[in-house]
């Protein structure tokens, strides 16, 4: 009975260690690429003096698209090298986790944008009323 229990514990430990090795192997190169691309892009953007909101947004959208494409190519190359399918169960789990996290960020971004828009709109309205009052007095 105890030998079965010990064997089962060892099997569970081995499975958990294999899973963590798969995640490290899959994520480490991609995270290094994404972090390096972000650092280089931030430095380049700062040196270029990108200050216009549209240019800033376009610049970072381009950086994001290139980084995602680079990560996909790394993942594909790794799968081909190891003879594994590209969409393996660990890859699907990582993608699902990233999509959920990114979706939550987008919802948060929209909420923050709407919250920021409210007081700004009321300030603009208050400034319009103030300028109208000034014209009536003079």
C-alpha positions in Angstrom: 0.0 0.0 0.0 2.8 2.4 0.9 4.8 1.6 -2.1 1.8 2.4 -4.4 1.4 5.7 -2.5 5.0 6.6 -2.9 5.0 5.6 -6.6 1.9 7.8 -7.2 3.6 10.8 -5.4 6.7 10.4 -7.6 4.6 10.2 -10.7 2.7 13.4 -9.7 6.0 15.2 -8.9 7.6 14.1 -12.2 4.5 15.3 -14.2 4.6 18.7 -12.5 8.3 19.1 -13.1 7.8 18.2 -16.8 5.0 20.7 -17.2 7.1 23.5 -15.6 10.0 22.6 -17.9 7.7 22.9 -20.9 6.4 26.3 -19.9 10.0 27.6 -19.2 11.2 26.2 -22.5 8.3 27.8 -24.4 8.1 31.1 -22.6 11.7 32.0 -21.8 12.8 32.9 -25.4 9.6 34.7 -26.1 9.8 36.8 -23.0 13.4 37.6 -23.7 12.5 38.7 -27.2 9.5 40.8 -26.0 11.4 42.4 -23.2 14.4 43.2 -25.4 12.1 44.6 -28.2 10.3 46.8 -25.7 13.5 48.1 -24.2 15.0 48.9 -27.6 11.7 50.4 -28.9 11.3 52.6 -25.8 14.9 53.9 -26.2 14.4 54.5 -29.9 11.0 56.2 -29.3 12.5 58.4 -26.6 15.5 59.3 -28.9 13.1 60.0 -31.8 11.0 62.3 -29.6 7.7 60.8 -30.5 5.2 63.0 -28.7 2.1 63.3 -30.9 -0.6 60.9 -29.5 -1.3 59.4 -32.9 2.3 58.8 -33.7 2.9 57.4 -30.3 0.0 55.0 -30.6 1.0 53.9 -34.1 4.6 53.4 -33.1 3.7 51.1 -30.2 1.1 49.3 -32.2 3.8 48.6 -34.8 6.2 47.4 -32.1 3.6 45.1 -30.6 2.7 43.6 -34.0 6.4 43.0 -34.8 7.0 41.5 -31.3 4.0 39.2 -31.5 5.2 38.0 -35.0 8.7 37.4 -33.7 7.4 35.4 -30.7 5.2 33.3 -33.0 8.2 32.6 -35.3 10.3 31.6 -32.3 7.5 29.3 -31.1 7.1 27.8 -34.5 10.9 27.2 -34.9 11.1 25.6 -31.5 8.2 23.2 -32.3 9.7 22.3 -35.7 13.1 21.7 -34.1 11.6 19.4 -31.4 9.3 17.6 -33.9 6.2 18.7 -31.8 3.0 20.1 -33.1 2.7 23.9 -33.0 -0.6 23.8 -31.2 0.2 21.4 -28.4 -1.8 21.4 -25.2 0.8 23.5 -23.3 0.8 26.0 -26.2 -2.9 26.3 -26.1 -2.9 26.8 -22.3 -0.3 29.6 -22.6 -2.2 31.3 -25.5 -5.5 31.1 -23.5 -3.8 32.6 -20.4 -2.4 35.4 -22.6 -5.7 36.1 -24.2 -7.5 36.3 -20.9 -4.9 38.6 -19.5 -4.9 40.8 -22.6 -8.7 40.9 -22.6 -8.7 42.0 -19.0 -6.3 44.8 -19.9 -8.4 46.0 -22.7 -11.5 46.1 -20.5 -9.5 48.0 -17.9 -8.2 50.4 -20.6 -11.7 51.2 -21.8 -12.9 51.7 -18.3 -10.0 54.1 -17.5 -10.6 56.0 -20.8 -14.2 56.4 -20.1 -13.5 57.5 -16.5 -10.9 60.0 -17.7 -13.2 61.3 -20.4 -16.0 62.2 -18.0 -14.3 64.8 -15.8 -12.5 66.3 -18.9 -15.8 66.7 -20.7 -17.3 68.4 -17.7 -14.3 70.7 -17.4 -14.7 71.7 -21.1 -18.4 72.3 -20.5 -17.6 74.4 -17.4 -15.0 76.4 -19.4 -17.6 77.0 -22.1 -20.2 78.2 -19.6 -17.5 80.4 -17.9 -16.6 82.1 -21.2 -20.3 82.6 -22.0 -20.8 84.3 -18.6 -17.7 86.5 -19.2 -19.1 87.7 -22.6 -22.5 88.5 -21.0 -20.9 90.6 -18.2 -18.9 92.7 -20.7 
